[in-house]
Amino acid sequence: MKKILTSVATAALVSGIAATSALAEGGPIKIAINEWTGQNLSAKIAGSILQEMGMEVEYVTAGAVPQFAAIADGSLHFNPEIWTNNVGDIFPKAVDSGDIVVVGQLGLEPKEGWFYPPYMEELCPGLPKYEALYECAQAFAAADTFPNGRLITYPADWGTRSSDQVAAIDLPFQPVAGGSEGAMIAELTSAVDAKQPMLMMLWQPHWIHAEVDLNLVEWDSESADCLAGVDQARGSACGFAQASVEKIVHKDFAATWPKAASFVEKYSLDNDVQNALILKVDQEGASVDDAVAEWLAANEATWRPWTQ
């Protein structure tokens, strides 16, 4: 995460009274900065455009779940990228109470699940349907998993959804936890370069999709309420819940900054834009600020209408 301007501790010390006073006076728009590059880019693009509109902006580091209490009480004012599958208990309660307002979707189309390189369809012709994996498990096998296929899952401390799903649908695959995101991506790119077997739990948007073609395993159905490994079986599997990505503000945001509120309603980013920017930061060494500045300079025809 690049050039964070304010610490979580600072945000935590802001009292409800101080937050209310700041809102009443206008003051800087405090934008949450979370733990991943894509959100940093979404936040900094929005903040830079708000500054172009003549508004004062402050970036505040905030945890993905703890931030909701701060937005609800006005210590923070805006986050352009909230993934609805990772919100905890505070967020829905704050939305129901009216303390947090969901402005709309950002435009990203998140996908999470089991990805594979297209050449695997030659070895497993039934793909992308998950049913093909029962017949083609050996095509995905490694020496230490044969005759079962090998599925690289998220690191162990990210949870056990893939392992739970494999067990629930009795799939002949052995889940193998990745050591880290970096280790997973290194193994993926190495396998693709050598056209080796590969099936991996992954998500989109991610910079890897700007460099490598990957296809997503398809399930019997999709549901926002789908829980990996819960009430699923072969023939009636929904896989993994797919998130929506929403823009949220404090309840008094529109009354305090009406022009900013109009911009937030129009603000939009898609997967292709974010994938390319994440690649520039995470792989090519650009700072978030430099990547944002370059995108704004090259795409004024896109973002200028959002300010009007």
Secondary structure, DSSP 8 states (H G I E B T S, - for coil): -----S-HHHHHH--HHHHHHHHHT---EEEEE-SSHHHHHHHHHHHHHHHHTT--EEEEE--TTTHHHHHHHTSS-EEEEEETTS-TTHHHHHHHHTSEEEEEE-S---EEEEEE-TTHHHHSTTTTBTTHHHHSGGGG--TTTTTSEEEEES-GGG--HHHHHHHHTT-SEEEEE-S-HHHHHHHHHHHHHHT----EEEEES-GGGGTS--EE-B-S---TT--TTSS--TTS---S----EEEEEETTHHHH-HHHHHHHHH----HHHHHHHHHHHHTT---HHHHHHHHHHH-HHHHGGGG-
